[in-house]
């Protein structure tokens, strides 16, 4: 099954940002602001899924794991993402999936992801203060 929207979204993103286009099946790491984002194309079963991994850095706090797990069960999250620890770097990562449609605008996607980064950082900070 081929992706309808993913290649178009990549082209729009790159045209808007001046980046070099990457292959539709290549994993891509980009920086939005000061945050590293991993973009991974969905599987053959979900060709228009975009897996998004937001690297939130390292924290060493006694209740960190508990806070992350508690955040993962919050029903109010619009994107249904979850927090975790990167298996190699041990960085806190927020993982979500976006379904790309005909309405997805690759030119504005970096700004939308930046808004998500800010929301996720605020959620993490709030959970660590409780």
C-alpha positions in Angstrom: 0.0 0.0 0.0 1.4 3.4 -1.0 1.3 6.6 0.9 -0.8 9.3 -0.7 0.1 12.2 1.6 3.5 11.5 3.1 5.7 12.4 0.1 3.6 15.6 -0.5 3.9 16.7 3.1 7.7 16.2 3.0 8.0 18.3 -0.1 5.9 21.1 1.4 7.9 21.0 4.7 11.2 21.2 2.8 10.0 23.9 0.4 8.8 26.0 3.4 12.0 25.5 5.5 14.7 25.3 2.9 15.6 21.8 4.0 16.8 19.1 1.6 13.9 16.6 1.0 14.4 13.1 2.5 13.2 9.8 1.2 9.6 8.8 2.0 10.8 5.7 3.8 13.8 7.3 5.5 13.8 8.2 9.2 14.5 11.8 9.7 15.7 13.8 12.7 15.2 17.6 12.7 15.5 20.3 15.2 12.6 22.5 15.9 13.8 25.3 18.1 16.2 23.6 20.5 14.3 20.3 20.4 15.3 17.2 18.5 12.4 15.5 16.7 12.4 12.1 15.1 10.0 11.6 12.2 9.4 8.0 11.1 7.2 7.0 8.3 4.3 4.6 9.2 4.2 1.0 8.3 2.8 -0.5 5.1 -0.5 -1.0 7.0 -0.5 2.7 7.9 1.3 4.5 5.0 0.0 7.9 5.9 1.0 7.7 9.6 3.9 9.8 10.8 5.4 8.6 14.0 6.8 11.6 16.0 9.4 11.3 18.8 10.1 14.4 20.8 13.4 14.3 22.7 12.9 16.1 26.0 16.3 15.6 27.4 17.6 13.9 30.6 16.3 14.3 34.0 17.4 12.5 37.2 14.6 12.8 39.7 13.4 10.3 42.3 9.8 10.3 41.1 10.4 10.7 37.4 9.2 7.3 36.3 6.1 7.5 38.3 5.3 11.0 36.9 5.8 9.8 33.4 3.5 6.8 33.9 0.9 9.0 35.5 1.0 11.4 32.5 0.5 8.4 30.2 -3.0 7.7 31.6 -4.4 11.2 31.4 -7.5 11.0 29.2 -7.5 14.7 28.2 -4.5 14.4 25.8 -5.7 15.2 22.3 -2.9 13.4 20.4 -3.0 10.2 22.5 0.8 10.3 22.8 2.8 8.9 25.7 6.1 9.6 27.6 8.9 7.1 27.7 12.6 6.7 28.0 14.7 6.3 24.9 16.3 2.8 25.1 19.7 3.9 24.0 20.1 7.5 25.3 17.8 7.3 28.3 16.4 10.7 27.3 12.8 11.4 28.1 10.8 11.0 24.8 7.3 11.9 24.0 5.9 9.6 21.2 2.8 10.3 19.2 1.4 9.5 15.8 -0.1 11.8 13.2 -2.4 10.6 10.4 -1.6 12.7 7.3 -4.6 13.6 5.2 -5.3 15.8 2.2 -5.7 18.6 4.7 -2.3 18.2 6.2 -0.1 21.1 5.3 3.6 20.3 5.3 4.5 24.0 5.3 2.8 24.6 8.6 3.6 21.2 10.2 6.8 22.4 11.8 4.9 25.1 13.6 2.2 22.6 14.7 4.9 20.3 16.0 6.5 23.3 17.9 3.1 23.9 19.6 3.0 20.2 20.5 6.5 20.5 22.0 5.5 23.4 24.1 2.4 21.5 25.3 4.3 18.4 26.1 7.0 20.3 28.0 4.4 22.1 30.0 2.7 18.8 30.9 6.0 17.3 31.9 6.9 20.3 34.1 3.5 20.3 35.7 3.7 16.6 36.5 7.1 17.0 38.1 5.8 19.8 40.4 3.0 17.6 41.8 
